[in-house]
Amino acid sequence: MSSTTSQKFRDFTGEPLKDKVLNEIPGLGPKLASNLEGSGITKAYELLGVYLTLLKNKEYFELWIRDNAGANRHQAKQCADAIDAFCSQFL
């Protein structure tokens, strides 16, 4: 794994999801997590489900995060990269 990845990224992609909360996902802080919770998504595995529903298309997922959580491009990319890396590691 690249030395340029954050500790949050390494923590998220280094172990199974279990009951991880949304703000444990890189790119998502408390505000964006709260926005998603308002849409009924409260856990990281539920957000993974959205990614899988979008057929693991990072571009569509980034747009979805921007539209549904209010993320900017950088935040959406961080989130998509982390979810994609998790899938590569565990699925």
Order of alpha helices (4+ residues) and beta strands (2+ residues): alpha-alpha-alpha-alpha-alpha
